[in-house]
Amino acid sequence: MSDFNPPSVAILETANDDPRLGHWFRDNQDNVESADVVLLGFPSDEGVARNGGRTGASEAPSAIREQLYKMTPSTEYYQPFVELLDKTADVGDVEVTGSLEEDQQRLGNAVAGFLEQGVVPIILGGGHETAFGHFLGYAKADKNTAIFNLDAHTDVRPLKEGKAHSGSPFRQALEHESGCGETYLVSGIQPHSVAQSHLDFIREHGGNYIFRDETNITAISGQFHQHESERLMVTFDMDAVDQSQAPGVSAPCTNGLPADLWLTSAYLAGRNEQVSSFDLSEVNPEYDRDGQTAKLAALTIWHFLLGLSQR
């Protein structure tokens, strides 16, 4: 636990008959060894800066936790949800140094440890450079995986002057020397924001992409099963959501996905037994409006947990 900074989020004080998720996360901090699910933050946006985006995503883990901690367990599926919460712990944030490559290795080391124990890590980014650190966990644990990304962009850009950034994580994963990135699947991409060379790269590596107008729950569910890997690493980039519903992101998206499709996708990811890890990236509290985007991000985690509770 020495590589984590403990979460510094206030727990909403409520009556005994009105428990919130924060109560479970607080009570389970000392029982990480028995957890089946862990939350961890990656407060980095150096990759966004390198990619020419607007910074601020480093503040996202705290903002998401603030909203998530206030939420209640599902009343419709109360018992399985609570049983999952009993085995869910928030381990805090990975310590970041400002050196992106070193910080991604730190995240990878943490994720690898959880994967080796059969624990499902839920990572709160951070810029989308989070995803490559996330993938490094599979490489370090020597576990092959397919990768699913719900995003407005493909994020397979080449490195810039030899340096990684928030637009390069999946190129890095597919080209990684470990060979652990078996295939790449992406939904929600905007045709006006994607270069043909990026689509060619995905096809050349046996991947698949779906444009925003073709992205519906049937297509996403199909991609969840359109691979032969034993595992599926899932990453959600908040800039896929329409900016009217998610204004606080690093790259706001006109004509993005509706929030209900986004949330249902998170729920299906949680239910899918092949999904072994999840990250949510690119929330930018500095540009948020009334915490709207942080609330949607927290509700995304809530839906993923609901899906996990029904496995």
C-alpha positions as a Markdown table, in Angstrom:
| # | Residue | x | y | z |
|---|---|---|---|---|
| 1 | Met | 0.0 | 0.0 | 0.0 |
| 2 | Ser | 3.0 | 2.3 | 0.2 |
| 3 | Asp | 2.6 | 3.3 | -3.5 |
| 4 | Phe | -0.8 | 4.7 | -2.9 |
| 5 | Asn | -2.0 | 8.0 | -1.5 |
| 6 | Pro | -5.1 | 7.3 | 0.6 |
| 7 | Pro | -8.4 | 8.9 | -0.7 |
| 8 | Ser | -9.1 | 12.3 | 0.9 |
| 9 | Val | -12.8 | 12.4 | 0.4 |
| 10 | Ala | -15.3 | 13.3 | 3.1 |
| 11 | Ile | -17.9 | 10.6 | 4.0 |
| 12 | Leu | -21.4 | 11.9 | 3.9 |
| 13 | Glu | -22.9 | 11.4 | 7.4 |
| 14 | Thr | -26.3 | 9.8 | 7.2 |
| 15 | Ala | -28.7 | 7.8 | 9.3 |
| 16 | Asn | -27.9 | 4.1 | 9.9 |
| 17 | Asp | -30.8 | 3.2 | 7.6 |
| 18 | Asp | -29.4 | 5.4 | 4.7 |
| 19 | Pro | -25.9 | 4.0 | 4.0 |
| 20 | Arg | -23.9 | 5.4 | 1.1 |
| 21 | Leu | -21.1 | 3.8 | -1.0 |
| 22 | Gly | -18.6 | 5.9 | 0.8 |
| 23 | His | -19.3 | 4.0 | 4.1 |
| 24 | Trp | -18.3 | 0.7 | 2.5 |
| 25 | Phe | -15.2 | 2.2 | 0.9 |
| 26 | Arg | -14.1 | 3.7 | 4.2 |
| 27 | Asp | -14.8 | 0.5 | 6.2 |
| 28 | Asn | -13.0 | -1.7 | 3.8 |
| 29 | Gln | -9.7 | 0.3 | 3.6 |
| 30 | Asp | -8.1 | -2.0 | 6.1 |
| 31 | Asn | -9.3 | -5.1 | 4.4 |
| 32 | Val | -7.9 | -4.8 | 0.9 |
| 33 | Glu | -6.4 | -8.3 | 1.1 |
| 34 | Ser | -9.9 | -9.8 | 1.1 |
| 35 | Ala | -11.3 | -7.5 | -1.6 |
| 36 | Asp | -12.7 | -8.8 | -4.9 |
| 37 | Val | -12.9 | -5.3 | -6.4 |
| 38 | Val | -10.7 | -2.2 | -5.9 |
| 39 | Leu | -10.9 | 1.4 | -6.8 |
| 40 | Leu | -7.7 | 3.3 | -7.5 |
| 41 | Gly | -7.0 | 6.7 | -8.9 |
| 42 | Phe | -4.4 | 7.8 | -11.5 |
| 43 | Pro | -4.2 | 11.6 | -11.1 |
| 44 | Ser | -2.1 | 12.3 | -14.2 |
| 45 | Asp | -2.8 | 14.5 | -17.2 |
| 46 | Glu | 0.8 | 14.9 | -18.5 |
| 47 | Gly | -0.3 | 12.9 | -21.6 |
| 48 | Val | -3.1 | 15.4 | -22.3 |
| 49 | Ala | -0.6 | 18.3 | -22.1 |
| 50 | Arg | 1.8 | 16.4 | -24.5 |
| 51 | Asn | -1.2 | 15.9 | -26.9 |
| 52 | Gly | -2.1 | 19.6 | -26.9 |
| 53 | Gly | -5.3 | 19.1 | -24.9 |
| 54 | Arg | -6.6 | 21.2 | -22.0 |
| 55 | Thr | -5.3 | 20.0 | -18.7 |
| 56 | Gly | -7.2 | 19.4 | -15.5 |
| 57 | Ala | -8.0 | 15.7 | -15.6 |
| 58 | Ser | -5.5 | 15.1 | -12.9 |
| 59 | Glu | -8.1 | 16.4 | -10.5 |
| 60 | Ala | -10.7 | 13.9 | -11.7 |
| 61 | Pro | -10.2 | 11.0 | -9.2 |
| 62 | Ser | -11.1 | 13.1 | -6.3 |
| 63 | Ala | -14.1 | 14.7 | -8.1 |
| 64 | Ile | -15.5 | 11.3 | -9.1 |
| 65 | Arg | -15.1 | 9.9 | -5.7 |
| 66 | Glu | -16.9 | 12.9 | -4.1 |
| 67 | Gln | -19.9 | 12.0 | -6.2 |
| 68 | Leu | -19.6 | 8.2 | -6.0 |
| 69 | Tyr | -19.3 | 8.2 | -2.2 |
| 70 | Lys | -22.7 | 9.9 | -1.9 |
| 71 | Met | -24.6 | 7.3 | -3.9 |
| 72 | Thr | -26.7 | 4.5 | -2.4 |
| 73 | Pro | -26.7 | 0.8 | -3.3 |
| 74 | Ser | -29.2 | -0.3 | -5.9 |
| 75 | Thr | -32.6 | -0.7 | -4.3 |
| 76 | Glu | -33.8 | -2.9 | -7.1 |
| 77 | Tyr | -30.9 | -5.3 | -6.7 |
| 78 | Tyr | -30.0 | -4.5 | -3.1 |
| 79 | Gln | -28.6 | -7.8 | -1.7 |
| 80 | Pro | -26.2 | -8.7 | -4.5 |
| 81 | Phe | -25.0 | -5.0 | -4.7 |
| 82 | Val | -24.3 | -4.9 | -1.0 |
| 83 | Glu | -22.5 | -8.2 | -1.1 |
| 84 | Leu | -20.2 | -6.8 | -3.8 |
| 85 | Leu | -19.7 | -3.6 | -1.8 |
| 86 | Asp | -18.7 | -5.7 | 1.2 |
| 87 | Lys | -15.7 | -6.9 | -0.9 |
| 88 | Thr | -14.9 | -3.6 | -2.6 |
| 89 | Ala | -12.1 | -1.3 | -1.3 |
| 90 | Asp | -10.8 | 2.1 | -2.4 |
| 91 | Val | -7.0 | 1.9 | -2.2 |
| 92 | Gly | -6.5 | 5.5 | -3.0 |
| 93 | Asp | -4.4 | 7.1 | -5.8 |
| 94 | Val | -1.2 | 5.8 | -7.4 |
| 95 | Glu | 1.6 | 8.2 | -6.5 |
| 96 | Val | 2.5 | 10.2 | -9.6 |
| 97 | Thr | 5.8 | 11.9 | -10.1 |
| 98 | Gly | 5.2 | 14.0 | -13.2 |
| 99 | Ser | 7.3 | 11.6 | -15.3 |
| 100 | Leu | 4.6 | 10.0 | -17.4 |
| 101 | Glu | 6.5 | 6.8 | -18.3 |
| 102 | Glu | 7.5 | 6.2 | -14.7 |
| 103 | Asp | 3.9 | 6.9 | -13.5 |
| 104 | Gln | 2.4 | 4.5 | -16.1 |
| 105 | Gln | 4.8 | 1.8 | -14.9 |
| 106 | Arg | 3.6 | 2.5 | -11.3 |
| 107 | Leu | 0.0 | 2.1 | -12.4 |
| 108 | Gly | 0.9 | -1.1 | -14.3 |
| 109 | Asn | 2.6 | -2.6 | -11.3 |
| 110 | Ala | -0.5 | -1.9 | -9.2 |
| 111 | Val | -2.9 | -3.4 | -11.8 |
| 112 | Ala | -0.6 | -6.4 | -12.3 |
| 113 | Gly | -0.8 | -7.2 | -8.6 |
| 114 | Phe | -4.6 | -7.1 | -8.5 |
| 115 | Leu | -4.9 | -9.2 | -11.7 |
| 116 | Glu | -2.6 | -11.8 | -10.3 |
| 117 | Gln | -4.9 | -12.0 | -7.3 |
| 118 | Gly | -8.1 | -12.3 | -9.4 |
| 119 | Val | -9.2 | -8.8 | -8.2 |
| 120 | Val | -11.0 | -6.5 | -10.6 |
| 121 | Pro | -9.4 | -3.1 | -10.6 |
| 122 | Ile | -11.5 | 0.0 | -11.4 |
| 123 | Ile | -9.2 | 2.9 | -12.4 |
| 124 | Leu | -10.2 | 6.5 | -12.1 |
| 125 | Gly | -8.1 | 8.6 | -14.6 |
| 126 | Gly | -6.6 | 10.9 | -15.4 |
| 127 | Gly | -6.0 | 11.6 | -19.0 |
| 128 | His | -6.4 | 8.7 | -21.4 |
| 129 | Glu | -2.7 | 8.0 | -21.0 |
| 130 | Thr | -4.2 | 6.0 | -18.1 |
| 131 | Ala | -5.1 | 3.3 | -20.5 |
| 132 | Phe | -1.5 | 2.4 | -21.4 |
| 133 | Gly | -0.6 | 2.2 | -17.7 |
| 134 | His | -3.7 | 0.1 | -17.3 |
| 135 | Phe | -2.5 | -2.2 | -20.1 |
| 136 | Leu | 1.0 | -2.5 | -18.6 |
| 137 | Gly | -0.6 | -4.4 | -15.7 |
| 138 | Tyr | -1.5 | -7.2 | -18.2 |
| 139 | Ala | 2.0 | -7.1 | -19.7 |
| 140 | Lys | 3.7 | -7.3 | -16.3 |
| 141 | Ala | 1.3 | -10.1 | -15.1 |
| 142 | Asp | 1.9 | -11.9 | -18.5 |
| 143 | Lys | -1.8 | -12.0 | -19.2 |
| 144 | Asn | -3.1 | -11.6 | -22.8 |
| 145 | Thr | -6.1 | -9.5 | -23.2 |
| 146 | Ala | -8.4 | -8.0 | -25.8 |
| 147 | Ile | -9.0 | -4.2 | -25.4 |
| 148 | Phe | -12.4 | -2.5 | -25.7 |
| 149 | Asn | -12.5 | 1.3 | -25.8 |
| 150 | Leu | -15.6 | 3.5 | -25.9 |
| 151 | Asp | -14.3 | 6.8 | -27.2 |
| 152 | Ala | -14.8 | 9.6 | -29.7 |
| 153 | His | -11.2 | 9.0 | -30.9 |
| 154 | Thr | -9.2 | 5.9 | -31.8 |
| 155 | Asp | -6.2 | 7.0 | -29.7 |
| 156 | Val | -3.7 | 5.1 | -31.9 |
| 157 | Arg | -1.6 | 8.1 | -32.8 |
| 158 | Pro | 2.2 | 7.7 | -33.1 |
| 159 | Leu | 4.4 | 8.9 | -30.3 |
| 160 | Lys | 5.5 | 12.6 | -30.4 |
| 161 | Glu | 9.3 | 12.9 | -30.5 |
| 162 | Gly | 9.5 | 9.5 | -29.0 |
| 163 | Lys | 7.1 | 10.4 | -26.1 |
| 164 | Ala | 3.8 | 8.8 | -25.2 |
| 165 | His | 0.7 | 10.9 | -24.8 |
| 166 | Ser | -3.1 | 10.7 | -24.3 |
| 167 | Gly | -3.6 | 9.9 | -27.9 |
| 168 | Ser | -1.2 | 7.0 | -28.2 |
| 169 | Pro | -2.1 | 4.3 | -25.6 |
| 170 | Phe | -3.6 | 1.7 | -27.9 |
| 171 | Arg | -0.9 | 1.9 | -30.5 |
| 172 | Gln | 1.6 | 1.4 | -27.7 |
| 173 | Ala | -0.4 | -1.6 | -26.4 |
| 174 | Leu | -0.7 | -3.2 | -29.8 |
| 175 | Glu | 3.0 | -2.7 | -30.5 |
| 176 | His | 4.2 | -3.7 | -27.0 |
| 177 | Glu | 7.0 | -6.2 | -26.9 |
| 178 | Ser | 5.0 | -8.5 | -24.6 |
| 179 | Gly | 2.4 | -9.2 | -27.3 |
| 180 | Cys | -0.3 | -9.2 | -24.6 |
| 181 | Gly | -2.5 | -6.9 | -26.5 |
| 182 | Glu | -4.4 | -9.4 | -28.6 |
| 183 | Thr | -6.9 | -7.2 | -30.4 |
| 184 | Tyr | -8.4 | -3.7 | -30.2 |
| 185 | Leu | -12.1 | -2.9 | -30.4 |
| 186 | Val | -13.4 | 0.7 | -30.3 |
| 187 | Ser | -16.9 | 2.1 | -30.5 |
| 188 | Gly | -18.2 | 5.7 | -30.6 |
| 189 | Ile | -15.6 | 7.2 | -32.9 |
| 190 | Gln | -16.4 | 10.4 | -34.7 |
| 191 | Pro | -15.6 | 10.3 | -38.5 |
| 192 | His | -14.5 | 14.0 | -38.4 |
| 193 | Ser | -11.9 | 13.2 | -35.7 |
| 194 | Val | -10.2 | 10.1 | -37.0 |
| 195 | Ala | -7.5 | 9.9 | -39.7 |
| 196 | Gln | -7.7 | 7.1 | -42.3 |
| 197 | Ser | -4.2 | 6.0 | -41.3 |
| 198 | His | -5.5 | 5.3 | -37.8 |
| 199 | Leu | -8.3 | 3.1 | -39.1 |
| 200 | Asp | -5.8 | 1.3 | -41.3 |
| 201 | Phe | -3.6 | 0.7 | -38.3 |
| 202 | Ile | -6.5 | -0.9 | -36.4 |
| 203 | Arg | -7.4 | -3.2 | -39.3 |
| 204 | Glu | -3.8 | -4.2 | -39.8 |
| 205 | His | -3.7 | -5.3 | -36.2 |
| 206 | Gly | -6.9 | -7.4 | -36.5 |
| 207 | Gly | -9.0 | -4.9 | -34.6 |
| 208 | Asn | -12.5 | -3.4 | -35.3 |
| 209 | Tyr | -14.0 | 0.0 | -35.0 |
| 210 | Ile | -17.6 | 1.4 | -35.0 |
| 211 | Phe | -18.5 | 5.0 | -35.8 |
| 212 | Arg | -20.7 | 7.0 | -33.6 |
| 213 | Asp | -23.8 | 6.8 | -35.8 |
| 214 | Glu | -23.5 | 3.0 | -35.8 |
| 215 | Thr | -22.9 | 2.8 | -32.1 |
| 216 | Asn | -25.8 | 1.3 | -30.2 |
| 217 | Ile | -26.2 | -1.2 | -27.5 |
| 218 | Thr | -26.4 | -4.2 | -29.9 |
| 219 | Ala | -23.1 | -3.1 | -31.6 |
| 220 | Ile | -21.3 | -2.6 | -28.3 |
| 221 | Ser | -22.5 | -5.9 | -26.9 |
| 222 | Gly | -21.3 | -7.6 | -30.1 |
| 223 | Gln | -17.9 | -6.1 | -29.7 |
| 224 | Phe | -17.7 | -7.3 | -26.1 |
| 225 | His | -17.8 | -10.8 | -27.6 |
| 226 | Gln | -15.9 | -10.2 | -30.9 |
| 227 | His | -12.6 | -11.6 | -29.7 |
| 228 | Glu | -11.0 | -14.9 | -28.8 |
| 229 | Ser | -9.1 | -13.7 | -25.7 |
| 230 | Glu | -9.9 | -15.0 | -22.2 |
| 231 | Arg | -9.9 | -11.5 | -20.9 |
| 232 | Leu | -11.2 | -8.1 | -21.8 |
| 233 | Met | -9.7 | -4.8 | -20.6 |
| 234 | Val | -12.3 | -2.1 | -20.8 |
| 235 | Thr | -11.6 | 1.6 | -21.0 |
| 236 | Phe | -14.2 | 4.4 | -21.2 |
| 237 | Asp | -13.2 | 7.9 | -22.4 |
| 238 | Met | -15.7 | 10.5 | -21.2 |
| 239 | Asp | -15.2 | 12.6 | -24.4 |
| 240 | Ala | -17.4 | 10.0 | -26.2 |
| 241 | Val | -20.5 | 11.5 | -24.4 |
| 242 | Asp | -22.3 | 14.5 | -25.9 |
| 243 | Gln | -20.9 | 17.7 | -24.5 |
| 244 | Ser | -24.4 | 18.8 | -23.3 |
| 245 | Gln | -24.2 | 15.9 | -20.9 |
| 246 | Ala | -20.5 | 15.8 | -20.3 |
| 247 | Pro | -19.1 | 19.3 | -20.6 |
| 248 | Gly | -16.2 | 18.8 | -18.3 |
| 249 | Val | -13.8 | 16.8 | -20.4 |
| 250 | Ser | -10.4 | 17.4 | -22.0 |
| 251 | Ala | -11.9 | 17.4 | -25.5 |
| 252 | Pro | -15.7 | 18.2 | -25.6 |
| 253 | Cys | -17.7 | 16.3 | -28.2 |
| 254 | Thr | -20.4 | 17.7 | -30.3 |
| 255 | Asn | -22.9 | 15.0 | -31.4 |
| 256 | Gly | -21.5 | 12.5 | -28.9 |
| 257 | Leu | -23.2 | 9.5 | -27.4 |
| 258 | Pro | -26.3 | 9.9 | -25.1 |
| 259 | Ala | -25.7 | 9.3 | -21.4 |
| 260 | Asp | -28.2 | 6.4 | -21.2 |
| 261 | Leu | -26.3 | 4.4 | -23.9 |
| 262 | Trp | -23.0 | 5.1 | -22.1 |
| 263 | Leu | -24.4 | 4.0 | -18.7 |
| 264 | Thr | -26.0 | 0.8 | -20.2 |
| 265 | Ser | -22.6 | 0.0 | -21.8 |
| 266 | Ala | -20.9 | 0.3 | -18.4 |
| 267 | Tyr | -23.5 | -2.1 | -16.9 |
| 268 | Leu | -23.0 | -4.6 | -19.7 |
| 269 | Ala | -19.2 | -4.4 | -19.2 |
| 270 | Gly | -19.7 | -5.2 | -15.5 |
| 271 | Arg | -21.9 | -8.2 | -16.2 |
| 272 | Asn | -19.5 | -9.6 | -18.8 |
| 273 | Glu | -17.4 | -12.3 | -17.0 |
| 274 | Gln | -14.5 | -11.8 | -19.5 |
| 275 | Val | -14.1 | -8.2 | -18.3 |
| 276 | Ser | -11.2 | -8.3 | -15.9 |
| 277 | Ser | -10.5 | -4.5 | -15.4 |
| 278 | Phe | -12.1 | -1.1 | -16.2 |
| 279 | Asp | -10.9 | 2.4 | -16.4 |
| 280 | Leu | -12.7 | 5.8 | -16.9 |
| 281 | Ser | -10.6 | 8.7 | -18.2 |
| 282 | Glu | -10.7 | 12.3 | -19.4 |
| 283 | Val | -13.0 | 13.9 | -16.9 |
| 284 | Asn | -11.8 | 17.5 | -16.4 |
| 285 | Pro | -13.3 | 19.1 | -13.3 |
| 286 | Glu | -11.7 | 22.5 | -14.2 |
| 287 | Tyr | -14.2 | 22.8 | -17.1 |
| 288 | Asp | -17.2 | 21.0 | -15.5 |
| 289 | Arg | -20.6 | 22.6 | -14.9 |
| 290 | Asp | -22.1 | 22.1 | -11.5 |
| 291 | Gly | -20.2 | 18.8 | -11.2 |
| 292 | Gln | -22.4 | 17.4 | -14.1 |
| 293 | Thr | -19.6 | 15.4 | -15.7 |
| 294 | Ala | -18.2 | 14.1 | -12.4 |
| 295 | Lys | -21.6 | 12.9 | -11.4 |
| 296 | Leu | -22.0 | 11.1 | -14.7 |
| 297 | Ala | -18.6 | 9.5 | -14.3 |
| 298 | Ala | -19.5 | 8.4 | -10.8 |
| 299 | Leu | -22.8 | 6.9 | -12.1 |
| 300 | Thr | -20.8 | 5.1 | -14.7 |
| 301 | Ile | -18.8 | 3.4 | -12.0 |
| 302 | Trp | -22.0 | 2.7 | -10.1 |
| 303 | His | -23.5 | 0.9 | -13.2 |
| 304 | Phe | -20.3 | -1.1 | -13.7 |
| 305 | Leu | -20.5 | -2.2 | -10.1 |
| 306 | Leu | -24.1 | -3.1 | -10.6 |
| 307 | Gly | -23.2 | -5.3 | -13.5 |
| 308 | Leu | -20.4 | -6.9 | -11.5 |
| 309 | Ser | -22.8 | -7.7 | -8.7 |
| 310 | Gln | -24.9 | -9.7 | -11.2 |
| 311 | Arg | -22.2 | -12.0 | -12.5 |
